[in-house]
Amino acid sequence: MAAGEFTMNGRDNELYDVVGIGFGPSNLSLAIAMEEYRADGARDGMRALFLERQPSFGWHRSMLLPSATMQISFLKDLVTFRNPTSSFSFIAYLHASGRLPRFVNNQDFFPTREEFHRYLEWAQARVADRIAYGAEVTSVGLPPGAVPETSDRLRLEVADGRVVEARNVVISTGLVPSMPDGAVRDERVWHSSEFLEKYRRADPAQLRRVAVVGAGQSAAEIARFLYDELPHAQVWAVIPSYGYSVADDTPFANQVFDPGAVDDYYYATEQTREAFRLRRLRDRLRRDGAGAPPRRPRPPLPARRVRPLPGRARLPHRDRPRDALRHLPPGRHRAQPRPELVAAVEHRRTERGDRRLDRRPAGGRGVPG
């Protein structure tokens, strides 16, 4: 059976130990852990199924920009912190693809995003027998007639009518694309989650004025990409804070991603978890400059500094997206000409940053929040 051709025909209402909703890097890591658990001779293993609404595996495909690199070390792959000898590691992938010597000779801890995506595809192909693509989960709840206090399983409904039952459900559906207030996606207003797909359909010659809204790495990467790909265009960087936001990747801050930190959070009290979430929110607001006095922003990209051009700068900036994107009426106070393209780079989590299940019987539509 080819990768991604797994179906649930004839398996309706079959009981699984684990069912995962979504199949990005997180649930891929879980699938590998379960595969290695079974390979180690564990008693009977565990039966697992992963449901992914996309037709095939893909991880931020529309942001696989040339030369864009990962923000984390290659050692933070799918398995190494859990099992340094795993055959699913990034090093194992490089060896299998004949690229290990070249990668080592590059002397770089941060692979390109395209390379890391190929690694993820290589890994998911090895566990494809338990993945159902094109399967969108519409409801999670208790089986009909089940008592919440005693039921040992949940019932999942898929959009095409199939039903699966699971003792454990792992939800890993990622972030939700978010647009600035008043902005609606269309052929001239794109979100970063669809950037490359729409850019390849566009006529670059017609893109003379473009704006990129956002202050993170993706926004900087898109602005740089457009600056390089459209030498005839003026590229506006519309930043909601004073300058691009730099992620805190110091050794101390990175401890939050250690395996032990996951256990600390999982076993913490609800009060501790809430304090942690509020602290992360305050840190983010502080990093984004909320409440900070105005200050002169630094050039957002090196290209603006090292390649000055005569006349109007090709890479200007605006610090407040609402003001910069407002479409003013004609007149001598009119803002810059309306851009042919606006690319927005924001995502949001579900409420409180996590997902919760409403454990109601089927028919009550206990859908993930």
C-alpha positions as CSV (number, residue, x, y, z in Angstrom):
1,M,0.0,0.0,0.0
2,A,1.4,3.4,-1.0
3,A,1.9,6.1,1.6
4,G,-1.2,8.0,2.3
5,E,-3.6,5.4,0.8
6,F,-4.8,4.1,4.2
7,T,-8.5,3.9,4.5
8,M,-11.0,2.9,7.2
9,N,-13.3,0.9,4.9
10,G,-14.8,-1.9,7.0
11,R,-13.3,-0.5,10.2
12,D,-16.2,1.7,11.3
13,N,-16.7,1.7,15.1
14,E,-13.4,-0.3,15.5
15,L,-11.8,0.5,18.8
16,Y,-8.3,2.0,18.9
17,D,-6.0,2.7,21.9
18,V,-5.0,6.1,20.5
19,V,-6.6,8.2,17.8
20,G,-4.8,11.4,16.8
21,I,-6.6,14.4,15.2
22,G,-4.3,16.2,12.9
23,F,-1.0,14.9,11.6
24,G,1.8,17.5,11.8
25,P,5.2,17.2,13.5
26,S,3.6,16.7,16.9
27,N,1.4,13.7,16.1
28,L,4.1,12.4,13.7
29,S,6.4,12.3,16.7
30,L,3.8,10.4,18.7
31,A,3.3,7.9,15.8
32,I,7.0,7.2,15.7
33,A,7.2,6.7,19.5
34,M,4.4,4.2,19.3
35,E,6.1,2.4,16.4
36,E,9.4,2.1,18.3
37,Y,7.5,1.0,21.4
38,R,6.0,-1.8,19.4
39,A,9.3,-2.7,17.7
40,D,10.9,-3.1,21.1
41,G,8.6,-6.1,21.7
42,A,6.1,-4.4,24.0
43,R,3.1,-6.6,24.9
44,D,0.7,-6.6,21.9
45,G,1.7,-3.0,21.2
46,M,-1.0,-0.3,20.9
47,R,-3.4,0.2,18.1
48,A,-3.3,3.7,16.7
49,L,-5.0,5.8,14.0
50,F,-4.3,9.3,12.9
51,L,-6.9,11.4,11.1
52,E,-5.7,14.3,8.9
53,R,-8.1,16.5,6.9
54,Q,-5.4,17.4,4.3
55,P,-5.3,15.1,1.2
56,S,-1.6,14.4,1.9
57,F,1.2,15.3,4.3
58,G,2.2,18.9,4.3
59,W,3.8,21.3,6.9
60,H,3.5,25.0,6.1
61,R,4.0,24.3,2.4
62,S,3.3,27.9,1.4
63,M,6.2,29.1,3.5
64,L,8.9,26.9,2.1
65,L,10.7,29.9,0.8
66,P,14.2,29.5,-0.8
67,S,16.9,29.8,1.8
68,A,14.4,30.1,4.7
69,T,15.9,28.2,7.7
70,M,14.5,26.6,10.8
71,Q,14.6,28.5,14.1
72,I,15.6,25.5,16.0
73,S,18.6,23.2,16.0
74,F,18.4,20.0,13.8
75,L,18.9,18.1,17.1
76,K,15.3,19.1,18.1
77,D,13.9,16.8,15.5
78,L,11.1,14.2,15.9
79,V,12.9,11.8,18.1
80,T,16.5,12.7,19.3
81,F,15.6,14.0,22.8
82,R,13.5,10.9,23.5
83,N,15.7,8.3,21.7
84,P,19.1,9.5,20.4
85,T,19.6,6.1,18.6
86,S,16.3,6.3,16.7
87,S,16.3,5.4,13.0
88,F,13.8,8.3,12.5
89,S,16.3,11.1,13.4
90,F,17.3,13.9,11.2
91,I,20.8,12.5,11.0
92,A,19.3,9.1,9.9
93,Y,17.4,10.9,7.2
94,L,20.5,12.7,5.9
95,H,22.4,9.4,5.8
96,A,19.6,7.6,4.0
97,S,19.4,10.4,1.4
98,G,23.1,10.6,0.9
99,R,23.3,14.2,2.3
100,L,25.1,13.7,5.6
101,P,28.6,14.7,4.5
102,R,27.3,17.9,2.8
103,F,25.2,18.9,5.7
104,V,28.1,18.4,8.2
105,N,30.5,20.4,5.9
106,N,28.0,23.3,5.9
107,Q,28.7,23.7,9.6
108,D,25.2,24.9,10.3
109,F,22.9,23.8,13.1
110,F,19.8,25.2,11.3
111,P,18.7,23.3,8.2
112,T,16.6,25.0,5.5
113,R,12.9,24.7,5.9
114,E,12.7,22.8,2.6
115,E,15.2,20.2,3.9
116,F,13.4,19.8,7.1
117,H,10.1,19.3,5.3
118,R,11.7,16.6,3.2
119,Y,12.8,15.0,6.5
120,L,9.2,15.1,7.8
121,E,7.9,13.5,4.6
122,W,10.5,10.8,4.8
123,A,9.5,10.0,8.4
124,Q,5.7,10.0,7.8
125,A,6.1,7.6,4.8
126,R,7.4,5.0,7.3
127,V,4.3,5.1,9.5
128,A,1.7,5.8,6.7
129,D,-0.1,2.6,7.4
130,R,-1.9,4.2,10.3
131,I,-2.7,7.6,8.8
132,A,-6.0,8.4,7.1
133,Y,-5.7,11.5,4.9
134,G,-8.7,13.4,3.7
135,A,-10.4,12.6,7.0
136,E,-11.9,15.7,8.8
137,V,-13.1,15.0,12.3
138,T,-16.4,16.8,12.9
139,S,-17.4,15.6,16.4
140,V,-15.8,14.0,19.5
141,G,-18.1,12.8,22.3
142,L,-19.2,9.8,24.3
143,P,-20.8,6.8,22.6
144,P,-24.7,6.7,22.6
145,G,-25.9,5.7,26.0
146,A,-22.5,5.9,27.7
147,V,-22.2,7.2,31.2
148,P,-19.5,9.9,31.5
149,E,-18.2,8.7,34.9
150,T,-17.7,5.1,33.7
151,S,-17.1,5.2,29.9
152,D,-13.6,4.1,28.8
153,R,-13.9,5.4,25.2
154,L,-14.8,8.4,23.0
155,R,-16.6,8.4,19.7
156,L,-15.3,10.3,16.8
157,E,-17.3,11.2,13.7
158,V,-15.6,11.9,10.4
159,A,-17.0,14.3,7.7
160,D,-17.7,11.4,5.3
161,G,-19.9,9.6,7.8
162,R,-17.3,7.2,9.2
163,V,-17.2,6.6,13.0
164,V,-14.2,5.6,15.1
165,E,-13.9,4.9,18.8
166,A,-10.8,5.5,20.9
167,R,-9.7,5.0,24.5
168,N,-7.4,8.1,24.1
169,V,-7.7,11.1,21.8
170,V,-4.7,13.3,21.0
171,I,-5.6,16.7,19.4
172,S,-2.8,18.4,17.4
173,T,-4.4,20.6,14.8
174,G,-2.0,23.5,14.9
175,L,-2.7,27.2,14.8
176,V,-5.5,29.0,13.0
177,P,-4.7,31.7,10.3
178,S,-5.8,35.1,11.5
179,M,-6.2,38.4,9.6
180,P,-6.0,41.9,11.0
181,D,-9.3,43.6,11.8
182,G,-11.1,44.7,8.7
183,A,-8.9,42.7,6.3
184,V,-10.6,39.9,4.2
185,R,-8.6,37.4,2.2
186,D,-9.1,37.7,-1.6
187,E,-6.9,37.7,-4.7
188,R,-5.1,40.8,-3.5
189,V,-5.0,40.1,0.2
190,W,-3.2,36.9,1.2
191,H,-2.4,35.1,4.4
192,S,1.1,33.6,4.8
193,S,-0.5,30.1,5.0
194,E,-1.3,30.5,1.3
195,F,1.6,32.7,0.2
196,L,3.6,30.6,-2.2
197,E,0.5,29.0,-3.7
198,K,-0.9,32.4,-4.6
199,Y,2.4,34.0,-5.5
200,R,3.0,31.3,-8.2
201,R,-0.3,32.1,-9.8
202,A,0.3,35.8,-9.8
203,D,2.0,37.9,-12.5
204,P,5.1,39.4,-10.8
205,A,5.2,42.2,-13.4
206,Q,1.9,43.5,-12.0
207,L,3.1,43.6,-8.4
208,R,4.6,47.1,-8.2
209,R,3.5,47.9,-4.6
210,V,3.2,45.3,-2.0
211,A,2.8,45.3,1.8
212,V,3.7,42.7,4.3
213,V,1.8,42.9,7.7
214,G,3.5,41.2,10.6
215,A,6.5,41.4,13.0
216,G,7.7,37.8,13.2
217,Q,10.1,35.6,11.3
218,S,7.6,34.7,8.6
219,A,6.9,38.4,7.9
220,A,10.6,39.1,7.6
221,E,11.1,36.2,5.3
222,I,8.2,37.2,3.0
223,A,9.4,40.8,2.9
224,R,12.9,39.7,2.0
225,F,11.6,37.2,-0.6
226,L,9.5,39.9,-2.3
227,Y,12.3,42.4,-2.1
228,D,14.6,39.9,-3.9
229,E,12.0,38.6,-6.4
230,L,10.4,41.9,-7.4
231,P,13.3,44.3,-8.0
232,H,10.9,46.7,-9.7
233,A,8.5,46.9,-6.8
234,Q,8.2,48.9,-3.6
235,V,7.8,46.6,-0.6
236,W,6.2,48.0,2.5
237,A,6.8,46.3,5.9
238,V,3.8,47.0,8.1
239,I,4.8,46.2,11.7
240,P,2.4,46.1,14.6
241,S,5.2,46.9,17.1
242,Y,8.3,49.0,17.0
243,G,10.5,46.7,14.9
244,Y,10.5,43.0,14.2
245,S,9.9,40.7,17.3
246,V,12.9,38.6,18.0
247,A,12.2,35.2,19.7
248,D,13.8,34.6,23.0
249,D,16.0,31.6,22.2
250,T,18.5,31.9,25.1
251,P,19.4,28.7,26.9
252,F,17.3,29.5,29.9
253,A,14.2,30.3,27.9
254,N,14.6,27.2,25.7
255,Q,14.2,25.0,28.8
256,V,10.4,25.4,28.3
257,F,10.8,23.0,25.3
258,D,12.7,20.3,27.3
259,P,10.9,17.0,27.8
260,G,10.9,17.6,31.6
261,A,9.1,20.9,31.1
262,V,6.3,19.1,29.4
263,D,5.8,16.9,32.4
264,D,6.0,19.9,34.8
265,Y,3.2,21.6,32.9
266,Y,1.1,18.4,32.5
267,Y,1.2,17.6,36.2
268,A,0.8,21.2,37.4
269,T,-2.3,22.5,39.0
270,E,-4.7,24.6,37.0
271,Q,-3.7,27.6,38.9
272,T,0.0,27.1,38.0
273,R,-0.9,26.5,34.3
274,E,-2.9,29.7,34.3
275,A,0.0,31.6,35.8
276,F,2.3,30.2,33.2
277,R,-0.1,31.2,30.3
278,L,-0.4,34.8,31.7
279,R,3.3,35.1,32.1
280,R,3.9,34.0,28.5
281,L,1.3,36.5,27.3
282,R,2.9,39.4,29.3
283,D,6.3,38.4,27.9
284,R,4.9,38.5,24.4
285,L,3.3,41.9,24.9
286,R,6.5,43.2,26.3
287,R,8.5,41.8,23.4
288,D,6.1,43.4,20.9
289,G,6.5,46.8,22.5
290,A,3.0,47.2,24.0
291,G,3.0,50.2,26.2
292,A,6.6,51.0,25.4
293,P,7.5,54.6,24.4
294,P,8.0,55.3,20.7
295,R,11.5,54.9,19.5
296,R,13.2,55.0,16.2
297,P,12.9,51.5,14.6
298,R,15.9,49.8,13.1
299,P,15.9,48.8,9.4
300,P,13.8,45.6,9.3
301,L,16.1,43.9,6.8
302,P,19.8,44.1,6.0
303,A,19.1,44.7,2.4
304,R,17.7,48.2,3.1
305,R,21.0,49.2,4.8
306,V,23.6,47.6,2.5
307,R,21.9,48.3,-0.8
308,P,20.7,51.9,-0.7
309,L,18.9,53.1,-3.8
310,P,18.5,56.6,-5.0
311,G,15.1,58.2,-4.5
312,R,12.4,56.6,-2.6
313,A,13.3,53.6,-0.5
314,R,12.1,50.2,-1.8
315,L,11.6,48.9,1.7
316,P,9.9,51.5,3.9
317,H,8.0,50.6,7.0
318,R,4.9,51.5,9.0
319,D,4.6,50.8,12.7
320,R,0.8,50.5,13.0
321,P,-1.0,48.3,10.6
322,R,-4.5,49.8,11.1
323,D,-3.3,53.2,10.2
324,A,-1.1,52.0,7.3
325,L,-3.8,49.8,5.8
326,R,-6.7,52.2,6.1
327,H,-8.0,53.2,2.6
328,L,-8.2,57.0,2.7
329,P,-10.2,59.0,0.2
330,P,-8.4,60.9,-2.6
331,G,-6.8,64.2,-1.6
332,R,-3.5,65.8,-0.8
333,H,-3.4,64.0,2.6
334,R,-3.9,60.6,0.9
335,A,-1.6,57.8,2.2
336,Q,0.8,55.8,0.0
337,P,-0.8,54.4,-3.2
338,R,-2.9,51.3,-2.5
339,P,-0.7,48.2,-2.9
340,E,-1.5,45.5,-5.5
341,L,-0.8,42.9,-2.8
342,V,-1.1,42.7,1.0
343,A,0.4,39.7,2.7
344,A,-0.7,39.2,6.4
345,V,1.3,37.0,8.7
346,E,-0.6,36.2,11.9
347,H,-1.9,33.0,13.5
348,R,-4.0,32.6,16.6
349,R,-4.6,29.8,19.1
350,T,-8.0,28.7,20.3
351,E,-9.3,30.3,23.4
352,R,-6.7,30.3,26.2
353,G,-4.2,28.7,23.9
354,D,-5.4,25.1,24.3
355,R,-8.2,22.8,23.3
356,R,-10.7,21.2,25.5
357,L,-13.3,18.4,24.9
358,D,-16.9,18.6,26.0
359,R,-17.5,15.1,27.2
360,R,-21.2,14.9,26.1
361,P,-22.9,11.9,24.6
362,A,-23.1,11.6,20.8
363,G,-25.7,14.0,19.5
364,G,-24.6,16.7,21.8
365,R,-21.8,17.6,19.3
366,G,-18.9,17.5,21.7
367,V,-16.6,19.1,19.2
368,P,-13.0,20.2,20.0
369,G,-13.0,23.8,21.0
